[in-house]
Amino acid sequence: MSKLRRLMIVIVVLAVAFMFLFPSIQWYFLTPKEDQAIAVGSREQIREYSRRMTYLIISDLKEKAAAGDTTDLSNQKDYKVAIDSAKKAYSLAKKPGPKTWDAVAILSAFPSERSMFDSIESRYRERVLKLKNVHSNAVQLGLDLAGGMSAVVQADLKGLSEKLGHELSQAEKEDAMKRAVEILNSRIDKFGLTEPVIRRQGEDQIYIEIPGTPDPERINSIIMGKGNLAFYIADLEASAAVNSYLSTNPVGIDEETMTLDKPGLVPEGKIVRKVYKKDSYGLDEFTGEYLVLEGKPGLDGSHIVSATVSSDPITGQPETNFVLDKEGGDIFYALTSANVGKTMAVVLDDRVKSYARIQEPIRESVRITGFSAEEAEALALLLRTAALPISLSVVSQQSVGASLGEDAISQGQTAIIVGILSIFIFMFIYYKWAGINATLAQILNLYLMLSVLTAFKLTLTLPSIAGFVLTTGMAVDANVIIFERIKEELRAGKSRAAAIHAGFDKAFWAVMDSNITTIIAALFLAQLGTGPIQGFAVSLAIGNITSLFTSLFVSRLIFDFETDVLKLKTVSISWRIR
């Protein structure tokens, strides 16, 4: 391979790695702590914050305008969002902006107070949600480094008993709880480095810990839906009657039992459910519409064997595709065949998420629309890991502080820096300028390992750091093998270029063999181990793969650069060889 091509490959790898690593840099080093605290909140909290800030800033502007305050606010940070919104409003109205951005000028930009509120709120919302997205793409720290979420969830054994139609035996209770723990673990610990703690607590509770910055949505998304996806046939005629009645009698329905105070509106054996859509925060928002459904679902989610996310080829909207098992396919075909022309509703957690007219019978492949991209992905994951055998609800939820604390994390960072400097000093003393080459490769190796960690959304924990530290030592060992081979070639009287070429060639398989055997062992550990062991194994495998690239590819490129560009004739690799 030509040197130019190798250089281009290194540049591309570095650029891609930076792309993955940039959210971590942005989150941990460029985002103020107060903004981080807002961004990791739930979407309900973000909505409350955005609306509160909008209300406060508008009230403040009104007070200033009423008092005749003509102070220019353009240089005050607190008013930047309002001024940016006003500038956009002036632009849309094709009106020239004011020379001085005082309170009156800002308020005058909007045709109504409602439009002003919506415009300013949307800017707060977009800013915080953008930060939330940055956080989700950044390296997550484990519970042992940065705390996380803990929750206790309650299993509804009584509801399962009613569903099965008999009192649960002890064996049935144990089986339901065991399956629930296994499924929750499958959803949370997809890659191992998240290292969740999931264990039984008493007869009917499960304790969960999830590492990372506290975010209530993480717990909720894991147990969302409780597996309760179902398809119902809707009665549009009865729905119209119910909606007409409630439009003039809004308190005519019990919100808890979903029963009306006027008998006869809902046919015997049928139920009423609310229709929801996503608001601008991605939260379920009641549309004001009610839908009357058959009392029992035509099909539940237990028959779904796989689920994927795709986009509608015409509208581009996200959709979730389900494949049913044979029994489910037969049930669904019979259901849709008997109800062609009627409306079918998709109900998740007793909420109507979407409904549409049945055009033709459907058998095993089902396509559902009406979800956001994130919700479609979450729903697909939920169904891929199977429906929970029992309904769960969160009874307590709290953040868990880091066991090491910020001081210990700071000490860990210091230890890493001291370690790299120690390697640098040792390699320089023993291998002279070639040691600097090795040190640069180690720094690049850490950079690539962190970028891979970020790319796969893995969590940084103490065991994974241990894997990285071990990898660093092994990567130095690879450089030592290569350098000793080069020294042998130099002693044989070869030129710089010939010695480097022969040294890398002869060291290649020794380095490859040692790393490949370690990778194989790490893969076995990753498959057979759990929690910390799995996290250590995955990080070790990642580190070995990246160290192969840096020691065999990047180091060679640096040597060639010195030979071809800097025109060096000798190799500064030993005090005994000149």
C-alpha positions in Angstrom: 0.0 0.0 0.0 1.3 3.4 -0.9 2.3 5.9 1.8 -0.2 8.4 0.5 -3.0 5.9 0.7 -2.0 5.0 4.3 -2.0 8.7 5.2 -5.5 9.2 3.8 -6.8 6.1 5.7 -5.3 7.6 9.0 -6.9 11.0 8.3 -10.3 9.4 7.6 -10.1 7.3 10.7 -9.2 10.3 12.8 -12.0 12.4 11.3 -14.6 9.7 11.9 -13.3 9.1 15.5 -13.6 12.9 16.2 -17.1 12.9 14.8 -18.1 10.2 17.3 -16.1 11.8 20.1 -17.2 15.4 19.6 -20.5 15.0 21.6 -18.5 13.9 24.6 -16.2 16.9 24.3 -19.2 19.2 23.9 -21.1 17.7 26.8 -18.3 17.3 29.4 -16.1 20.3 28.5 -18.3 22.9 26.7 -21.7 22.6 28.4 -22.2 24.5 31.7 -23.3 22.3 34.7 -26.6 24.2 35.0 -27.4 23.4 31.4 -26.5 19.8 31.9 -28.9 19.6 34.9 -31.8 20.8 32.7 -31.0 18.6 29.7 -30.9 15.3 31.7 -34.3 16.0 33.1 -37.4 14.2 31.7 -39.3 15.8 28.8 -42.0 16.8 31.2 -39.4 18.8 33.2 -38.0 20.3 30.0 -41.5 21.4 29.0 -42.1 22.9 32.4 -38.7 24.7 32.3 -39.2 26.1 28.7 -42.7 27.4 29.5 -41.6 28.9 32.9 -38.6 30.7 31.3 -40.8 32.0 28.5 -43.4 33.3 31.0 -40.8 35.0 33.1 -39.0 36.7 30.2 -42.3 38.0 28.7 -43.4 39.3 32.1 -40.1 41.0 32.6 -40.3 42.6 29.1 -43.8 43.9 29.8 -42.7 45.4 33.1 -39.8 47.2 31.4 -42.1 48.5 28.6 -44.7 49.7 31.1 -42.0 51.5 33.1 -40.7 53.2 29.9 -37.3 51.5 30.2 -35.4 52.0 27.0 -32.3 50.1 28.0 -30.6 48.2 25.1 -30.9 44.5 26.0 -28.9 43.1 23.0 -25.8 42.6 25.2 -27.6 40.9 28.1 -27.4 37.1 27.9 -30.8 36.6 29.6 -32.6 38.3 26.7 -30.8 36.5 23.8 -33.6 34.0 23.2 -36.2 36.7 23.1 -34.2 38.9 20.8 -33.4 36.0 18.4 -37.1 35.2 18.3 -38.0 38.9 17.6 -35.4 39.1 14.8 -37.0 36.1 13.1 -40.5 37.6 13.6 -39.3 40.9 12.0 -37.8 39.0 9.1 -40.9 36.9 8.5 -43.0 40.1 8.5 -40.5 41.7 6.1 -40.2 44.6 8.5 -36.8 46.3 9.3 -35.5 45.6 12.8 -35.1 48.3 15.3 -31.8 50.1 16.0 -32.1 49.5 19.7 -33.4 46.2 21.1 -35.3 47.5 24.1 -38.4 45.9 25.7 -40.9 47.7 23.4 -38.9 46.8 20.3 -38.9 43.1 21.2 -42.6 43.0 22.1 -43.6 44.9 19.0 -42.1 42.2 16.8 -45.0 39.8 17.4 -48.5 40.1 16.1 -49.9 38.5 19.3 -48.9 37.4 22.8 -49.7 33.8 21.8 -47.3 33.9 18.9 -44.6 35.5 21.0 -45.0 32.8 23.7 -44.9 30.0 21.1 -41.8 31.5 19.3 -39.8 32.0 22.5 -40.8 28.7 24.0 -39.8 26.8 20.8 -36.3 28.3 21.1 -35.9 27.2 24.7 -37.2 23.8 23.8 -35.0 23.3 20.7 -31.9 24.5 22.7 -32.5 22.0 25.6 -33.6 19.1 23.4 -30.4 19.6 21.3 -28.4 19.4 24.5 -30.3 16.3 25.5 -29.4 14.7 22.2 -25.7 15.7 22.7 -25.8 13.9 26.1 -27.3 10.8 24.7 -24.5 10.6 22.1 -21.7 11.3 24.6 -19.7 8.7 26.6 -21.8 7.6 29.6 -20.2 7.1 32.9 -21.1 4.1 35.0 -22.6 4.1 38.5 -19.1 3.6 40.0 -17.9 6.8 38.3 -20.9 9.2 38.0 -23.9 7.7 39.7 -27.1 7.0 37.9 -30.7 5.9 38.3 -32.2 3.4 40.7 -35.8 2.3 40.8 -38.0 -0.2 42.5 -40.7 -1.6 40.3 -43.8 -3.4 41.5 -45.1 -6.5 39.7 -48.9 -6.8 39.4 -49.3 -10.5 40.5 -53.0 -9.9 41.1 -53.6 -8.6 37.6 -51.8 -11.7 36.2 -54.0 -13.9 38.3 -57.1 -12.2 36.9 -55.8 -12.5 33.4 -55.2 -16.3 33.8 -58.5 -16.8 35.6 -57.1 -18.6 38.6 -55.0 -18.1 41.7 -51.3 -18.1 41.0 -49.3 -21.0 42.4 -45.9 -20.2 44.0 -44.2 -21.8 40.9 -46.1 -19.5 38.5 -45.2 -16.5 40.6 -41.5 -17.4 40.6 -41.6 -18.1 36.8 -43.3 -14.7 36.0 -40.8 -12.8 38.2 -37.8 -14.7 36.8 -38.9 -14.0 33.2 -39.5 -10.3 34.0 -36.0 -10.0 35.4 -34.4 -11.7 32.4 -36.3 -9.5 29.9 -35.5 -6.3 31.8 -31.8 -7.3 31.8 -31.9 -8.0 28.1 -33.4 -4.6 27.4 -30.9 -2.7 29.6 -27.6 -4.6 29.2 -27.4 -5.0 25.4 -23.6 -4.4 25.3 -22.4 -5.3 28.7 -20.7 -2.0 29.6 -23.9 -0.6 30.9 -23.5 -3.0 33.8 -27.0 -2.7 35.3 -28.0 -4.2 38.6 -31.3 -6.0 38.4 -32.4 -8.3 41.2 -35.5 -9.5 43.0 -36.6 -7.7 46.0 -39.2 -9.5 48.1 -41.9 -11.5 46.4 -43.2 -9.0 43.9 -40.6 -6.3 43.4 -37.6 -5.8 41.3 -34.7 -3.4 42.1 -32.9 -1.7 39.1 -29.8 0.4 38.8 -28.9 2.0 35.5 -25.6 3.9 35.3 -25.3 7.4 33.8 -26.5 10.9 34.5 -29.9 10.6 36.2 -32.7 10.7 33.6 -36.2 9.4 34.6 -37.0 8.6 31.0 -34.4 5.8 31.0 -36.3 3.8 33.6 -39.7 4.6 32.0 -38.5 3.6 28.5 -37.3 0.2 29.8 -40.6 -0.8 31.4 -42.8 1.3 29.0 -45.9 -0.4 27.8 -45.4 -3.4 30.1 -45.7 -5.3 26.8 -49.3 -4.2 26.5 -49.6 -3.6 22.8 -53.0 -4.7 21.4 -55.2 -4.3 18.3 -58.8 -3.4 18.8 -61.7 -3.1 16.4 -63.2 0.4 16.8 -66.9 1.5 16.7 -66.9 4.8 14.9 -70.6 5.4 15.2 -70.5 5.0 19.0 -67.3 7.0 19.1 -69.0 9.9 17.4 -71.9 9.8 19.9 -69.5 9.8 22.8 -67.5 12.7 21.5 -70.6 14.7 20.7 -71.9 14.1 24.3 -68.6 15.0 26.0 -68.2 18.1 23.9 -71.1 19.6 25.8 -70.6 17.7 29.0 -66.8 17.5 29.6 -67.2 16.1 33.1 -69.5 13.4 31.9 -66.8 10.7 32.0 -64.9 9.2 34.9 -61.2 9.6 34.0 -60.1 6.7 36.1 -62.6 4.1 35.1 -63.3 5.6 31.6 -67.1 5.2 32.1 -69.8 7.7 31.1 -72.5 9.0 33.4 -75.1 8.6 30.6 -76.1 4.9 30.1 -76.6 3.6 26.6 -74.0 5.7 24.8 -71.4 3.0 25.0 -72.8 -0.4 23.7 -72.7 -3.3 26.1 -69.3 -5.0 26.2 -67.4 -2.1 24.7 -64.9 0.3 26.3 -63.8 3.9 25.8 -60.2 5.0 25.4 -58.5 8.3 24.8 -56.7 9.1 21.5 -53.2 10.6 21.9 -50.6 12.3 19.6 -47.1 13.5 20.2 -46.6 17.1 21.1 -43.5 19.2 20.2 -41.6 17.7 23.2 -42.3 14.1 22.1 -44.8 13.6 24.9 -48.2 12.0 24.6 -50.8 14.7 24.4 -54.5 13.9 24.7 -56.2 15.1 21.4 -59.6 15.6 23.1 -61.0 12.6 21.1 -62.3 9.4 22.5 -62.6 6.1 20.7 -65.1 3.3 21.5 -63.4 -0.1 21.2 -64.5 -3.8 21.5 -64.2 -5.0 25.0 -61.4 -7.5 24.2 -58.5 -7.0 21.9 -58.5 -8.9 18.6 -54.8 -9.6 19.0 -52.2 -8.9 21.7 -48.5 -8.3 21.5 -47.5 -11.8 22.7 -47.8 -13.2 19.1 -45.1 -10.8 17.7 -41.9 -12.6 16.9 -39.9 -9.7 15.5 -40.1 -6.0 15.0 -38.2 -3.5 12.9 -38.3 0.2 12.2 -38.4 1.6 8.7 -39.8 4.7 6.8 -42.9 5.0 4.7 -41.6 5.2 1.1 -44.1 7.9 0.3 -44.4 10.1 3.4 -41.0 9.3 5.0 -42.8 8.9 8.3 -41.3 6.3 10.7 -43.2 3.0 11.0 -42.8 -0.1 13.0 -43.1 -3.5 11.2 -44.2 -6.6 13.1 -44.0 -10.2 12.1 -46.5 -12.5 13.8 -46.1 -16.1 14.7 -48.3 -18.7 12.8 -51.0 -18.6 15.5 -51.0 -14.8 15.6 -51.0 -14.6 11.8 -54.1 -16.9 11.7 -55.9 -14.9 14.4 -55.0 -11.6 12.7 -56.1 -12.8 9.3 -59.4 -14.0 10.7 -59.8 -10.7 12.5 -59.1 -8.5 9.5 -61.1 -10.7 7.1 -64.2 -10.3 9.2 -63.8 -6.6 9.6 -62.8 -5.2 6.2 -64.0 -1.7 6.0 -64.1 -1.2 9.7 -61.5 0.7 11.8 -58.7 -0.9 13.8 -56.9 0.9 16.6 -53.4 0.3 17.9 -53.5 0.6 21.7 -50.4 0.8 23.8 -50.8 1.1 27.5 -54.5 1.8 27.2 -53.7 4.7 25.0 -54.9 4.8 21.3 -51.7 5.6 19.4 -53.2 5.3 15.9 -56.1 3.9 14.1 -56.9 3.2 10.4 -59.5 1.6 8.2 -58.9 -2.1 7.3 -58.5 -2.2 3.5 -57.9 -5.9 3.1 -57.1 -9.0 5.2 -53.6 -9.1 6.7 -51.8 -12.2 7.8 -48.3 -12.3 9.3 -46.7 -9.0 8.4 -48.1 -5.9 10.1 -47.2 -2.3 9.5 -48.0 0.3 12.2 -47.7 4.1 11.7 -48.4 7.0 14.0 -45.2 6.8 16.1 -42.3 9.2 16.3 -38.9 7.9 15.2 -37.7 7.5 18.8 -41.0 5.8 19.9 -41.0 3.5 16.9 -37.4 2.4 17.8 -38.3 2.0 21.5 -41.4 0.0 20.6 -39.5 -2.3 18.3 -36.9 -2.9 21.0 -39.6 -3.6 23.5 -41.2 -6.2 21.3 -37.9 -7.8 20.2 -37.1 -8.5 23.8 -40.6 -10.0 24.2 -43.6 -8.8 26.1 -43.3 -8.9 29.8 -45.2 -11.7 31.4 -46.5 -9.4 34.1 -47.4 -5.7 34.4 -44.8 -3.5 36.2 -45.1 0.0 37.7 -42.4 2.2 39.2 -43.0 2.6 43.0 -39.9 4.6 43.7 -37.2 6.2 41.7 -34.1 8.2 42.7 -30.6 9.2 41.6 -27.6 7.4 43.0 -24.5 9.3 43.8 -21.1 8.1 42.5 -19.2 5.9 44.8 -15.9 7.4 43.9 -17.0 11.0 43.8 -15.6 13.9 41.8 -12.3 13.9 43.8 -11.6 10.3 42.9 -12.5 10.8 39.3 -10.0 13.7 39.3 -7.4 11.5 40.8 -8.1 8.9 38.1 -7.5 11.5 35.4 -4.3 12.5 37.1 -3.2 8.8 37.3 -3.8 8.4 33.5 -1.8 11.5 32.7 1.0 10.5 35.0 0.9 7.0 33.5 1.2 8.3 30.0 4.0 10.6 31.0 5.8 7.8 32.7 5.6 5.7 29.6 6.8 8.6 27.5 9.8 9.2 29.8 10.7 5.5 29.9 10.3 5.0 26.2 12.3 8.1 25.4 15.1 7.1 27.8 15.3 3.5 26.4 14.4 4.1 22.7 15.2 7.8 22.3 13.1 9.5 19.6 11.5 6.2 18.5 9.9 6.2 22.0 8.2 9.5 21.2 6.7 7.7 18.2 5.4 5.0 20.5 3.9 7.5 22.9 2.1 9.3 20.1 0.6 5.9 19.1 -0.6 5.3 22.7 -2.3 8.7 22.8 -4.0 8.0 19.5 -4.9 4.6 20.8 -6.8 6.0 23.8 -8.5 8.5 21.5 -9.7 5.7 19.2 -10.8 3.6 22.1 -13.0 6.4 23.5 -14.4 7.1 20.1 -15.4 3.4 19.7 -16.9 3.5 23.2 -19.0 6.5 22.2 -20.0 5.1 18.7 -21.5 2.0 20.3 -23.1 4.0 23.2 -21.2 1.9 25.7 -20.7 3.0 29.3 -17.4 3.9 30.9 -16.9 2.0 34.2 -14.0 1.1 36.4 -13.7 -2.4 34.8 -13.7 -1.0 31.3 -11.0 1.5 32.4 -9.0 -1.5 33.7 -9.4 -3.1 30.2 -8.1 0.1 28.6 -5.2 0.4 31.0 -4.2 -3.2 30.2 -4.5 -2.5 26.5 -2.2 0.4 26.8 0.5 -1.8 28.4 0.0 -4.4 25.6 0.2 -1.7 22.9 3.6 -0.6 24.4 4.7 -4.2 24.3 3.9 -4.3 20.6 6.1 -1.2 20.0 8.9 -2.8 22.0 8.8 -5.9 19.8 8.9 -3.8 16.6 11.7 -1.6 17.9 13.8 -4.6 18.9 13.4 -6.0 15.4 14.5 -2.7 13.9 17.5 -2.6 16.1 18.5 -6.1 14.9 18.3 -5.0 11.3 20.4 -1.9 12.0 23.1 -4.0 13.7 23.1 -6.1 10.5 24.2 -2.9 8.7 21.0 -2.1 6.9 20.0 1.5 6.0 17.2 3.3 7.9 14.5 2.6 5.3 15.5 -1.0 4.9 15.8 -1.6 8.7 12.3 -0.1 9.3 10.7 -2.1 6.5 12.3 -5.4 7.6 11.6 -4.7 11.3 7.9 -4.1 10.8 7.6 -7.1 8.5 9.3 -9.5 10.9 7.4 -8.2 13.9 4.1 -8.3 12.2 3.0 -11.8 13.0 4.4 -11.7 16.5 2.3 -8.7 17.3 -0.8 -10.1 15.5 -0.6 -13.4 17.2 -0.4 -11.9 20.7 -3.3 -9.5 20.1 -5.5 -12.0 18.3 -5.2 -14.5 21.1 -6.2 -11.8 23.6 -9.1 -10.7 21.4 -10.4 -14.3 21.3 -10.1 -14.7 25.0 -11.9 -11.3 25.5 -14.7 -12.4 23.2 -15.2 -15.6 25.2 -15.3 -13.6 28.4 -17.8 -11.2 26.8 -20.1 -14.1 25.8 -19.8 -16.1 29.0 -19.4 -13.3 31.5 -21.9 -10.7 32.8 -21.8 -7.2 34.3 -18.3 -6.1 35.2 -16.5 -9.1 33.6 -18.3 -8.5 30.3 -17.5 -4.8 30.5 -13.9 -5.5 31.0 -13.8 -8.1 28.2 -15.5 -5.8 25.6 -13.2 -2.9 26.5 -10.2 -5.2 26.2 -11.3 -6.4 22.8 -11.8 -2.8 21.6 -8.4 -1.7 22.9 -6.6 -4.6 21.2 -8.2 -3.9 17.8 -7.3 -0.2 18.0 -3.8 -0.9 19.2 -3.2 -3.1 16.2 -4.0 -0.2 14.0 -1.9 2.3 15.9 1.2 0.1 16.4 1.4 -1.5 13.0 -0.2 1.2 10.8 0.2 4.6 12.4 3.7 4.0 13.8 4.9 2.8 10.5 3.5 5.9 8.8 5.4 8.1 11.2 8.7 6.4 10.5 8.1 6.7 6.8 7.2 10.4 7.1 10.5 11.0 8.9 12.4 9.0 6.2 10.7 10.5 3.1 9.7 14.0 4.1 12.2 14.9 6.8 15.0 13.0 4.9 16.4 11.4 8.1 19.2 8.9 7.3 19.5 7.3 10.8 17.1 5.9 13.3 17.2 7.4 16.8 16.2 4.1 18.6 19.0 3.2 20.9 22.0 4.7 22.7 24.2 1.9 21.4 23.3 2.3 17.7 24.1 5.4 15.8 
